[in-house]
Amino acid sequence: MTIKHIKASQMLNTAVDGFSVLVEHENNALDNLAASLRERVLVAKKARSLGELLRDQIDLLPDTQARLRNDHGVRSELLKGLTRDLRSSIRLE
């Protein structure tokens, strides 16, 4: 194997590793979303009136917003790290 092939292989490994971490994060985010949806449905089933349903669902909004903001922040940092790692591996050539 030539050095060029080794470098290309290292770049590919870096990309695959980075995308694997992103996929794992997205999978966890979807699991959290499903859990949140289950919680909303349980809360909705307990509501005795339309007003109570709306109030309860509105009460859950801050948690939803915080979770989405956190997921976005983590996703952004993972993408920055992947980009940094790929650029670093390109410079090593």
N, C-alpha and C positions, 0 to 999 in steps of 0.2 A: 504494500500500500504506500502511495506517495504521501508526502506531507499535505498536499492539497486535498487529498481524499480524507485524511485524518481530520483536517480543519473543518471540512464540510460535514463530516460525521459528528464532530463536536458541536457544530452549529445546529445540526438537526436534533441532537440530543437535548441541547439547551432549549430549543423551540418546543419539543415534545414535552419536556419536563414542565416548562412554563405553562403550556396549554393544559397539561394534566392538572396543575394546581388551579387554574381558572375553571376548568370543568368541575373539579371537586367543590370549589366555592359556589358555583352556580347550582350544583346539585343540593348543597346545604341550604342555599337561599330558597330554592323551590320547596324543600322539606319544611323550612320555616314558614313559607307562604301557605302551604297546605295546613300546617298546624294552626296558623292564624285564622284561616278560613273555617276550620273546624270549630275554633273558639267562637267565631262570629255566628255560626249556625246554632251552636248551643245557646248562646246568649239570646239569639233571635227566637228560638223555640220557647224560652222562658218568658218572653214579653207577653204581657196581658192586654196591651193595647198598642195602637199604632204610635202614639206619643212615646210610650215606654220603649218600643222598638227603636225609634229614631234616636232617642236620648242615649240608649245603650250603645248603639252603633257609633254615634258621634263620640261617645266616651272612649271608644277603642281607637279613634283616629290618631291621637298623639303617639301611641305605641307603634302603630303601623308606619307613620311617617318616620319615626326614629329608626325602625328596622330597615326601611327602604334607604334612608340616608346612610346608615351604617353599611349596608350591603354595597351601595354605590361607592362609598369611600374605600372599602376593602377591594372592590373590583378595580377601581382606579389605581390603587397602589400596586396591585398584582400586575396590571398592564404596564405601569411604569417600570416595575422591576424586570418584567420580561423584556421590554424594550431596551433597558439598560444592559441586561445580560447579553442580548443579541448583538447590540452595538459593541460591547466589550469583546465578544468572540470574533466579530468581524475585524476589529482592530488588531487582533492577535495574528492575523494572516500576514 
